[in-house]
Amino acid sequence: MLSKFLLAFSAAALISCNSCSPGDSANQEPDPELPNLPPVETKEANTKYKPAFEGQTRVAGMKTATALDIKVISEALVNPWGITALPDGRLLITEKGGTMRIATTAGELSAPIIGLPAVNSNGQGGLLGLTVDPDFNSNRMVYWVFAENISGGTLTAVAKGKLAADEKSIENPLVIYRATPAFAGTLHYGGRIVFDGGGNLFVSTGERSNLETRPKAQDLGTGLGKIVHITKEGKAVAGNPFAGTAGAMQENYSYGHRNVQGLAIHPETGDLWENEFGPRGGDEVNRIQAGKNYGWPTITYGLEYSGDSINNGLTQQDGLEQPVYYWDPVVSPSGMTFYSGDLIPEWKNNLFIGCLSGSHIARLRIENNKVVGEERLLADQQQRFRDIAQGKDGALYAVCDGAHGRLYRIGKK
């Protein structure tokens, strides 16, 4: 547990826990080269399902050796959802209701940035994930995901626009992609967006949760329950895996997903990784390969919320990908990032995931595409961590759900 709690600073409402221990692992001296603590999950699983391979769940625990400097630098965000670093080191943040904010690394917030298309912020909708153009310094272009009202219901949409020179508005916003069909519901929009290494975009969607829409995760003729690969104009990237497949949407890159709220590119391999919500149990981390089927709802390590099994409890099937890692009970994984900085060397290439119901930041150590260690950071804060990004200074910055949403800086002491 973090040993020292928040100290109030009157001028900037800055809350600091500079002498905090980073996690809630047992009091053992860890070997930084070998995760050797008990698994961090101690609660009983919802299911009796057996993992497909050793280390697929409840892997060995680990503990960061570096003394961390953990600060809440703002509590003035309104339901923040996505965060990304700008080239100058400041942070661009989406708020669920339909505005963006710019934050300094000291926690100073801009006025809400306006001019974006209207969002449906009911339920799990709203203004969701975002990223900035690799050439932002010259073109000032921003890309974002949102829940859009159209005829027939709502859907996951992607838009782009230019951040005005005065940083008060988004200019000439344009919707470039819609994950059809629309559905009259407000759940499971997915909502993350990242650039690949070639100037194109990966975008995650959800299958909209309902029993009626759930099978569409397996239907290549829809954009539901997919990761799509599009150009900056919203077109299918040349060479996408289903080019030429009759009836398939050409934008689709992988399928069989439930609700993907985390996307990240591995800094060394360039591989795309994702996380997605399971139902009652079965939250997943996957390494995404073009054209692969990730199983939902045919296979899962979770249960219906009622406690009933899904598809007779099937967890494995030929031709369907196994998750690299899963949690049971759930942690509700959301935004994530790989650490590539030099500030905390032991974190190099580790995956950091904001967890909502889990109320912590999960740190996963990955070797040879398998999870070999897990740590829970900031668990004592009891916050719903919605997204996390690496800053230009090598620190991590995380945003939390809520009308007084917190912005954390996690750096080296």
Backbone torsions as a table, in degrees:
resi	resn	phi	psi	omega
1	MET	NA	149.9	173.6
2	LEU	-65.0	131.9	-170.1
3	SER	-88.4	-18.4	177.8
4	LYS	-128.5	140.1	-173.3
5	PHE	-103.1	-165.7	-163.8
6	LEU	-75.5	133.9	176.4
7	LEU	-109.3	127.1	-175.6
8	ALA	-82.7	134.9	173.8
9	PHE	-111.8	121.9	-169.3
10	SER	-66.7	-41.1	-172.0
11	ALA	-67.4	-44.8	-173.5
12	ALA	-115.3	12.4	-176.8
13	ALA	50.0	42.7	-177.0
14	LEU	-90.4	131.1	-179.8
15	ILE	-114.2	129.2	-172.8
16	SER	-129.9	143.7	171.5
17	CYS	-135.3	67.5	-167.7
18	ASN	-68.0	-24.9	-177.4
19	SER	-101.4	22.3	-174.1
20	CYS	-70.8	144.3	163.9
21	SER	-80.0	143.9	-167.8
22	PRO	-78.8	-11.3	-175.0
23	GLY	-150.8	-166.8	-177.7
24	ASP	-125.6	33.0	178.7
25	SER	-76.9	171.2	179.9
26	ALA	-65.4	160.0	-178.0
27	ASN	-80.0	76.8	176.6
28	GLN	-128.5	151.6	174.2
29	GLU	-82.5	112.3	-176.1
30	PRO	-79.3	150.1	167.0
31	ASP	-84.5	113.0	-174.4
32	PRO	-63.3	-16.8	179.6
33	GLU	-92.0	-9.1	-174.9
34	LEU	-146.4	107.1	175.0
35	PRO	-58.8	121.0	-173.2
36	ASN	-139.7	16.5	177.8
37	LEU	-92.2	165.0	175.9
38	PRO	-60.6	155.3	176.6
39	PRO	-54.0	145.1	-176.9
40	VAL	-73.7	-24.7	178.8
41	GLU	-86.2	123.1	-179.8
42	THR	-118.1	-6.4	-179.4
43	LYS	-78.2	155.9	178.8
44	GLU	-68.5	139.1	178.1
45	ALA	-71.2	155.9	176.5
46	ASN	-72.7	-28.6	-174.0
47	THR	-121.2	168.7	173.5
48	LYS	-105.8	16.4	-178.0
49	TYR	-63.5	146.0	178.7
50	LYS	-97.1	135.6	176.4
51	PRO	-64.3	157.3	-178.8
52	ALA	-75.6	-22.5	180.0
53	PHE	-156.7	160.0	-179.8
54	GLU	-64.1	134.8	179.4
55	GLY	87.5	8.1	178.7
56	GLN	-78.8	-19.1	176.6
57	THR	-155.1	155.5	177.6
58	ARG	49.7	52.2	178.5
59	VAL	-74.4	172.3	-178.7
60	ALA	-58.3	144.6	176.6
61	GLY	-80.8	164.0	176.2
62	MET	-150.0	168.5	-177.2
63	LYS	-143.2	129.7	178.6
64	THR	-61.4	129.4	179.9
65	ALA	-83.9	-30.0	-179.2
66	THR	-65.6	134.3	174.0
67	ALA	-70.1	126.8	-174.6
68	LEU	-101.3	146.9	173.3
69	ASP	-108.0	109.1	-173.2
70	ILE	-116.1	121.9	-177.5
71	LYS	-133.8	141.5	164.7
72	VAL	-90.1	111.9	-174.5
73	ILE	-97.0	-10.2	172.7
74	SER	-157.4	149.4	169.9
75	GLU	-128.9	26.9	-172.7
76	ALA	-110.1	7.6	176.7
77	LEU	-78.9	148.2	-178.4
78	VAL	-109.4	100.8	-179.4
79	ASN	51.2	58.7	179.8
80	PRO	-66.0	150.1	-176.4
81	TRP	-129.8	-41.2	-177.9
82	GLY	-131.9	151.9	179.1
83	ILE	-144.5	139.4	176.4
84	THR	-148.1	155.0	-179.2
85	ALA	-87.9	137.5	171.1
86	LEU	-85.4	158.2	-178.3
87	PRO	-57.7	-28.5	-178.8
88	ASP	-85.0	3.6	176.8
89	GLY	99.2	-16.2	175.0
90	ARG	-73.6	175.1	-173.5
91	LEU	-122.3	135.1	176.3
92	LEU	-105.7	128.6	-170.5
93	ILE	-129.4	136.5	172.1
94	THR	-92.8	146.7	170.9
95	GLU	-114.9	136.3	-170.3
96	LYS	-52.4	-33.7	-175.8
97	GLY	-70.6	-14.8	175.7
98	GLY	126.1	12.8	178.4
99	THR	-122.9	161.8	172.4
100	MET	-114.1	159.3	175.0
101	ARG	-135.9	149.9	170.4
102	ILE	-105.7	132.2	179.0
103	ALA	-120.9	139.3	169.5
104	THR	-80.7	167.2	178.9
105	THR	-73.3	-4.1	171.7
106	ALA	-95.5	-5.1	176.6
107	GLY	97.6	6.4	176.7
108	GLU	-75.1	131.1	-175.9
109	LEU	-108.1	141.7	172.1
110	SER	-75.0	170.1	167.7
111	ALA	-66.8	158.8	178.1
112	PRO	-57.4	134.6	176.0
113	ILE	-85.2	126.7	-173.7
114	ILE	-112.2	-178.1	175.0
115	GLY	98.4	4.5	179.5
116	LEU	-83.3	157.1	174.6
117	PRO	-59.4	151.9	-179.4
118	ALA	-61.4	141.7	177.8
119	VAL	-112.8	157.2	167.0
120	ASN	-98.7	107.3	-174.2
121	SER	-96.3	10.4	177.7
122	ASN	-69.1	150.6	176.3
123	GLY	57.0	-125.1	-178.6
124	GLN	-94.2	10.2	-179.3
125	GLY	-82.9	-169.4	178.7
126	GLY	120.6	-162.6	173.3
127	LEU	-84.7	123.7	-166.3
128	LEU	-112.5	-124.1	-174.1
129	GLY	-76.9	164.0	-178.9
130	LEU	-151.5	161.9	172.2
131	THR	-153.1	164.6	177.4
132	VAL	-115.8	153.6	-177.6
133	ASP	-61.6	140.9	174.2
134	PRO	-56.3	-25.1	177.5
135	ASP	-102.5	32.9	-175.7
136	PHE	-55.7	-38.3	-177.6
137	ASN	-57.9	-29.1	-179.5
138	SER	-101.0	-29.8	-175.9
139	ASN	-115.0	-13.9	175.8
140	ARG	57.7	28.6	-176.8
141	MET	-86.7	138.7	178.5
142	VAL	-121.7	143.9	178.4
143	TYR	-124.2	137.9	-177.3
144	TRP	-147.3	162.7	178.6
145	VAL	-114.3	143.7	179.2
146	PHE	-154.4	161.0	174.2
147	ALA	-87.3	120.7	-173.2
148	GLU	-114.8	138.1	171.7
149	ASN	-82.0	125.6	170.6
150	ILE	-138.6	177.3	177.0
151	SER	-58.7	127.9	179.7
152	GLY	98.7	-6.7	178.1
153	GLY	138.8	-138.1	-179.7
154	THR	-127.0	161.9	176.0
155	LEU	-154.1	170.1	175.1
156	THR	-83.1	123.3	-179.0
157	ALA	-124.3	155.9	177.2
158	VAL	-121.3	135.4	179.0
159	ALA	-134.2	164.6	175.2
160	LYS	-138.3	157.9	178.2
161	GLY	-171.0	168.0	-176.7
162	LYS	-99.8	128.1	174.6
163	LEU	-71.9	119.5	-176.5
164	ALA	-59.2	155.4	-178.8
165	ALA	-59.3	-33.1	179.2
166	ASP	-85.7	-0.6	175.7
167	GLU	61.6	23.9	179.2
168	LYS	-99.3	-15.6	-175.4
169	SER	-152.2	165.7	170.0
170	ILE	-101.1	126.3	-176.8
171	GLU	-96.8	141.4	174.1
172	ASN	51.6	52.3	178.6
173	PRO	-64.9	143.5	-177.4
174	LEU	-142.5	126.1	174.5
175	VAL	-76.4	125.4	-175.8
176	ILE	-109.8	-14.9	-178.6
177	TYR	-155.3	143.2	174.0
178	ARG	-132.8	130.7	179.0
179	ALA	-86.5	91.8	-178.0
180	THR	-88.6	157.0	7.0
181	PRO	-85.9	161.6	172.9
182	ALA	-71.8	157.7	179.8
183	PHE	-145.3	142.7	-178.7
184	ALA	-83.2	71.3	178.1
185	GLY	-153.5	173.7	-176.1
186	THR	-131.0	27.7	-177.7
187	LEU	-121.6	157.7	168.6
188	HIS	54.2	69.6	175.9
189	TYR	-96.6	-5.5	-170.7
190	GLY	65.9	-122.9	166.7
191	GLY	117.6	8.1	176.9
192	ARG	-98.8	156.2	-177.6
193	ILE	-148.2	132.1	178.5
194	VAL	-142.1	153.2	171.9
195	PHE	-83.7	140.6	171.2
196	ASP	-82.6	-170.4	-178.5
197	GLY	-81.8	-2.2	-175.8
198	GLY	-115.5	13.9	177.9
199	GLY	86.4	11.8	175.7
200	ASN	-109.2	174.0	-171.4
201	LEU	-116.9	138.9	164.0
202	PHE	-102.9	135.3	-179.5
203	VAL	-132.8	138.6	178.6
204	SER	-105.0	144.1	175.7
205	THR	-124.5	173.0	172.9
206	GLY	-118.0	169.2	-179.2
207	GLU	-94.2	11.6	171.7
208	ARG	72.5	6.2	164.3
209	SER	79.7	-39.8	-172.2
210	ASN	-65.0	149.1	177.7
211	LEU	-58.7	-29.1	178.2
212	GLU	-68.5	-39.8	-176.0
213	THR	-91.8	-19.1	-176.0
214	ARG	-50.2	-46.0	-178.7
215	PRO	-62.9	-16.8	-178.3
216	LYS	-69.1	-14.3	173.2
217	ALA	-62.2	-25.7	178.6
218	GLN	-94.8	-2.0	-175.1
219	ASP	-99.5	110.2	-178.7
220	LEU	-70.0	-9.5	177.1
221	GLY	-85.3	5.5	176.9
222	THR	-125.8	167.2	175.3
223	GLY	-101.7	14.4	-176.6
224	LEU	-92.8	136.5	179.3
225	GLY	66.6	40.3	-174.2
226	LYS	-129.0	163.1	156.7
227	ILE	-110.8	126.3	-177.9
228	VAL	-109.2	153.2	-178.0
229	HIS	-124.6	109.5	-173.0
230	ILE	-130.0	158.7	173.1
231	THR	-78.2	176.4	178.0
232	LYS	-69.8	-8.9	174.3
233	GLU	-98.8	-0.7	177.0
234	GLY	88.7	10.5	179.2
235	LYS	-91.9	160.5	176.5
236	ALA	-63.1	136.5	177.3
237	VAL	-70.7	136.1	177.9
238	ALA	-57.7	133.7	-179.1
239	GLY	88.7	4.6	174.2
240	ASN	-55.1	150.5	-168.1
241	PRO	-66.4	-22.2	-176.8
242	PHE	-106.1	17.0	173.9
243	ALA	-60.0	125.0	179.9
244	GLY	88.7	-6.0	177.4
245	THR	-80.6	120.8	-176.6
246	ALA	-59.0	130.1	176.1
247	GLY	81.0	-4.3	-177.3
248	ALA	-91.8	142.2	171.3
249	MET	-71.9	126.0	-172.9
250	GLN	-67.7	-18.9	179.9
251	GLU	-75.0	-21.0	-173.8
252	ASN	-66.4	137.0	-178.2
253	TYR	-114.3	-41.1	173.6
254	SER	-145.7	163.8	-174.1
255	TYR	-148.1	-179.9	-175.7
256	GLY	76.3	34.2	179.8
257	HIS	-105.5	154.4	-179.8
258	ARG	-95.0	-68.4	-179.4
259	ASN	-152.4	94.2	-172.2
260	VAL	-87.7	109.2	178.4
261	GLN	-112.6	9.1	176.2
262	GLY	-137.3	129.0	173.7
263	LEU	-136.6	140.2	177.2
264	ALA	-158.9	147.2	177.6
265	ILE	-100.2	128.2	178.0
266	HIS	-64.9	129.9	-172.5
267	PRO	-67.7	-21.0	-179.4
268	GLU	-104.3	-45.1	-176.1
269	THR	-84.6	-23.3	-174.8
270	GLY	78.2	2.9	-179.7
271	ASP	-68.8	148.5	173.5
272	LEU	-89.7	129.6	175.0
273	TRP	-119.2	153.0	177.4
274	GLU	-142.1	162.5	164.7
275	ASN	-127.7	155.6	178.8
276	GLU	-147.5	151.5	179.2
277	PHE	-71.5	132.3	164.0
278	GLY	-87.5	179.7	175.2
279	PRO	-81.0	-106.2	176.1
280	ARG	-96.2	89.4	-168.7
281	GLY	94.2	162.8	173.5
282	GLY	86.5	21.3	166.6
283	ASP	-58.2	142.0	-171.6
284	GLU	-127.9	153.0	163.2
285	VAL	-120.4	130.1	-177.7
286	ASN	-131.6	145.9	166.1
287	ARG	-94.6	122.0	-170.1
288	ILE	-90.5	128.5	175.0
289	GLN	-119.4	143.0	-175.1
290	ALA	-57.0	129.9	173.5
291	GLY	82.3	-1.5	-175.6
292	LYS	-82.1	154.2	179.7
293	ASN	-107.1	118.8	-174.9
294	TYR	-95.8	12.0	157.5
295	GLY	99.9	-29.5	-175.7
296	TRP	-69.4	136.9	-1.8
297	PRO	-97.9	19.7	-177.9
298	THR	-70.3	-44.5	177.2
299	ILE	-126.1	148.4	178.1
300	THR	-166.7	153.6	172.8
301	TYR	-98.2	17.1	178.7
302	GLY	-117.9	177.8	178.8
303	LEU	-118.3	163.3	166.1
304	GLU	-60.3	156.1	178.5
305	TYR	-61.7	-23.2	176.9
306	SER	-72.6	-15.6	-174.2
307	GLY	100.0	-8.1	177.8
308	ASP	-72.2	153.8	176.2
309	SER	-73.6	161.7	177.5
310	ILE	-111.8	125.7	-179.0
311	ASN	51.8	45.8	176.7
312	ASN	60.8	26.7	174.8
313	GLY	77.0	21.9	-179.5
314	LEU	-72.1	126.4	-179.7
315	THR	-115.7	-14.5	-179.7
316	GLN	-140.9	143.7	174.8
317	GLN	-157.9	138.8	178.3
318	ASP	-55.4	137.1	179.2
319	GLY	88.9	-7.5	179.2
320	LEU	-112.8	135.0	-175.2
321	GLU	-74.7	139.9	172.0
322	GLN	-85.8	143.7	173.5
323	PRO	-64.8	143.9	172.9
324	VAL	-61.6	-35.3	-177.1
325	TYR	-153.3	149.3	173.7
326	TYR	-145.6	159.7	178.4
327	TRP	-118.9	139.4	171.2
328	ASP	-152.6	110.9	7.5
329	PRO	-72.2	170.2	-172.7
330	VAL	-72.0	157.1	170.1
331	VAL	-115.4	-8.5	-177.7
332	SER	58.0	70.2	-176.3
333	PRO	-73.2	138.6	-180.0
334	SER	-126.0	-129.8	-173.9
335	GLY	-60.7	149.4	-176.5
336	MET	-148.5	161.5	177.6
337	THR	-153.3	148.3	168.8
338	PHE	-86.2	142.3	179.2
339	TYR	-89.5	125.6	-179.5
340	SER	-124.8	8.7	-175.3
341	GLY	-82.8	177.5	179.1
342	ASP	-110.0	-5.1	-176.6
343	LEU	-63.8	-40.2	-179.7
344	ILE	-127.1	86.7	-171.1
345	PRO	-57.4	-33.0	-177.6
346	GLU	-67.8	-14.1	178.0
347	TRP	-89.4	-2.0	-173.9
348	LYS	-52.2	126.7	177.7
349	ASN	66.8	7.9	174.6
350	ASN	-76.4	152.1	-179.1
351	LEU	-100.9	128.8	-179.9
352	PHE	-115.1	129.2	-173.7
353	ILE	-128.6	126.5	172.5
354	GLY	-75.4	129.2	-176.6
355	CYS	-115.6	131.6	-175.0
356	LEU	-84.4	-75.7	179.0
357	SER	-64.3	-26.6	178.1
358	GLY	-72.6	-19.7	176.9
359	SER	53.3	46.8	175.8
360	HIS	-159.8	174.2	169.7
361	ILE	-106.2	121.8	179.1
362	ALA	-86.4	131.5	172.8
363	ARG	-111.3	122.3	179.6
364	LEU	-116.5	129.7	172.8
365	ARG	-95.2	128.3	-174.2
366	ILE	-119.8	129.2	175.6
367	GLU	-133.2	130.8	-179.7
368	ASN	51.7	41.4	176.7
369	ASN	65.1	22.7	174.2
370	LYS	-128.5	145.9	176.8
371	VAL	-78.4	126.3	-178.7
372	VAL	-117.0	-7.7	178.5
373	GLY	-160.7	148.4	-178.6
374	GLU	-137.0	139.4	175.8
375	GLU	-134.7	148.7	174.3
376	ARG	-111.8	117.3	-179.4
377	LEU	-103.0	147.4	175.8
378	LEU	58.9	25.6	-177.9
379	ALA	-63.5	-29.0	-178.2
380	ASP	-73.3	-13.6	-177.7
381	GLN	-75.0	-20.4	177.6
382	GLN	53.9	49.1	179.1
383	GLN	-115.2	153.1	173.6
384	ARG	-90.8	98.4	-175.5
385	PHE	-80.0	114.5	-172.1
386	ARG	-93.1	-37.1	-179.1
387	ASP	-155.4	159.3	-178.1
388	ILE	-147.6	140.2	-179.3
389	ALA	-142.5	153.8	175.3
390	GLN	-89.4	131.5	177.4
391	GLY	-84.1	167.0	178.2
392	LYS	-65.9	-18.6	178.9
393	ASP	-86.9	1.7	179.8
394	GLY	87.4	-5.4	175.2
395	ALA	-84.0	163.2	172.3
396	LEU	-99.4	143.4	178.2
397	TYR	-125.2	128.7	-175.7
398	ALA	-128.0	142.0	175.6
399	VAL	-113.2	151.0	-175.4
400	CYS	-123.4	147.2	176.5
401	ASP	-57.2	152.2	168.9
402	GLY	131.8	157.1	178.6
403	ALA	-67.0	-20.2	172.7
404	HIS	-121.5	57.6	-171.3
405	GLY	-63.1	133.3	-178.8
406	ARG	-84.9	149.5	169.5
407	LEU	-119.3	117.7	-179.3
408	TYR	-101.2	144.8	165.6
409	ARG	-112.5	127.5	-179.7
410	ILE	-121.2	106.8	-176.9
411	GLY	-132.3	-163.5	-178.4
412	LYS	-97.0	137.2	-178.5
413	LYS	-72.8	NA	NA
